[in-house]
Amino acid sequence: MPTVAEQIHMRLTQQLQPTSLKVVDESAAHAGHAGASATGQGSHMRVCIASPLFTSLSRVQRHRLVYDALQDFIDQGLHALAIELI
């Protein structure tokens, strides 16, 4: 079974057709903090992404596309999502 980071990578690849994409699970660095998962994985993620779909969109609109693509992950316990637009 793919990790949460791998699942997020697949989802963003399918929906946003990125030219550059990196997904990093930073959950282990947040162990013991609010929202941390019991497994130490999948609760705090960093996404670095560039996509042609972002052309002519504001920063807020670009972030919204990423959040919308990952809403079910958020609903299932993704506590923190850092988005870096590159």
TABEL-V962642 format. One record per run of one state. SS is the DSSP state (h for helix, s for strand, l for the rest). FROM is the first residue (numbers start at 1). LEN is the number of residues. If there is no record, write none. Layout:
ss/from/len
SS/FROM/LEN
SS/FROM/LEN
//
This chain:
ss/from/len
l/1/3
h/4/13
l/17/1
s/18/8
l/26/1
h/27/4
l/31/13
s/44/8
h/52/3
l/55/4
h/59/11
l/70/1
h/71/5
l/76/4
s/80/6
l/86/1
//
